Amino acid sequence: MLISHSAPRGAAAGRLGAWLSGFGFLASAGLAVHVARSGPVELTVALPGGGLLAAWQLDAVALIGLLLMTGLATVIQAFAVNYLRGDRRARRFALLAGALTLTSAAMVMADTLLTLAVAWTLSSVLLCALLGLYRERPEAREGVRRTATAFAIGDAALWAAVAIVSLQWGQVTFAELGSLVDGTTLAAVAAALLVVTAALARSAQLPFQSWLPATLAAPTPVSALLHAGAVNAGGLLLIKVSPLVGAVPAAMWSTALIGAATLVYGAVLMLVRPDVKGALAHSTVAQMGFMVMTCGLGAYAAALVHLVAHGMYKANLFLGSGSAIAKVSASGPTLAPQEPASTASHRVRTGLVAALIPGAALLAAHAALYPSTSAGAADSAPLLLFAWLTGAWVAFGWLAGSLSWRRLAVSVGFAAPAALAYVGLLASASSLVAPSIEAAGPHHASSLLLLPLLLVLGAAAVLRSSPSGLGAGLGAALYAAALRTGPTVRARQVRPAPRPRAWRPLAFPVAVQRQESH
């Protein structure tokens, strides 16, 4: 039986956490204004002998990370006050979420690899503690086990990189490290590959992709905090340590290729997942693959824009997933009205027009807003591809009914201003973070890596649109193969499960509503 005063104290802790996170967001906004006027702010801690112990820097990259993390923490903590009302673990969640926000802030402000590694490891421990809130559930324990294994490998790799950098160049800031690193030396190659390994493990990239879908037993606020904020740490690590990673061609190529492979893997499994949170988890894996691939291509400003956009919309999707499931459960399964099947020639014409409209709008906006000599022109290629595919998908859905002049005019009228706004945002972000991101030399990985992705996505679209024949048979075979490939979380009963403790049904509002609907 729960103690009567546990719920008010848990709610009070949640409200305090939300208020503190909100204050951190306002403070970060004030610091952003100060940095915009006076330049970056540095804080260093020196050893008695004169050496550097720790260093932090508030620049554009750090402030963008701070605004994202504190903003997400404020919304998620406020959501958790009602979601976990009456749950005895509400106070523990508030404390762990607040501590994770602090360590994440220290991580994005870190200006030496040692300082970053300390905050990185603390955040790994806190994330595992958050995932273990309902440790009496076998699925939760299995998720913690998989996550801890992946994090242990990544953290060990990062600390090995810290040891190599400290022995080879000493405790130096990232800017100083960029001027000292020779990308052809064994020490630089080893340290860069180890940093990439740490980023891949935290962002659930191949071969560490299985831990993220295994964490779905965690409550929704934990999932939102994890998928919207914590997994982005891999991209932030690659951006901050770009002076080291960008100087090593092997590290850049490895990052780009693994990110591209994870993008295809996560996107395919997302399409075949029948559950909402499972689809969102594999969507996160795919989005992180795109972000990591973008870092491998050297487009750090584009990766930062994608990181912020993904964090905001994925938090919204996870916090709203319970309501979506509840509505479906309450209303019961419904069948969409059958529309007359369109001919193959109509689908081909619609697909070509749907691809042409956003493509032309984006190219025109890019030519207008990016000078031909701009260094950010090539860096924007990954996000332009992402925007083009998204726009083509939306346009295809709008034009699938008919290729009337009215619908074509609406499509063009919407695509033109949207493309100008999107490319303008990319150009502004590139100019904003350019002084904060150290030049990593020439981009070793080429944007031609995006061409195989286009071929894969185009083949998937053709197979999906084929109603019969070889396309349908091959599509069904690929669908079944993707279902078999997806990870299955089975709890290991290697020891007796701990005795279940009392819990309030309000901690799982979605499950309760689903039971009541039946």
Secondary structure, 3 states (H helix, E strand, C coil): CCCCCHHHHHHHHHHHHHHHHHHHHHHHHHHHHHHHHHCCEEEEEECCCCCEEEEEEECHHHHHHHHHHHHHHHHHHHHHHHHCCCCCCHHHHHHHHHHHHHHHHHHHHECCHHHHHHHHHHHHHHHHHHHCCCCCCHHHHHHHHHHHHHHHHHHHHHHHHHHHHHHHHCCCCHHHHHHHCCCCCHHHHHHHHHHHHHHHHHCCCCCCCCCCHHHCCCCHHHHHHHHHCHHHHHHHHHHHCHHHHCCCHHHHHHHHHHHHHHHHHHHHHHHHCCCHHHHHHHHHHHHHHHHHHHHHCCCHHHHHHHHHHHHHHHHHHHHCHHHHHHHHHHHCCCCCCCCCCCCHHHHHHHHHHHHHHHHHHHHHHHHHHCCCCCCHHHHCHHHHHHHHHHHHHHHHHHHCCCCCHHHHHHHHHHHHHHHHHHHHHHHHHHHHHCCCCCCCCCCCCCHHHHHHHHHHHHHHHHHHHCCCCHHHHHHHHHHHHHHHHCCCCCCCCCCCCCCCCCCCHHHCHHHHHHHHHC
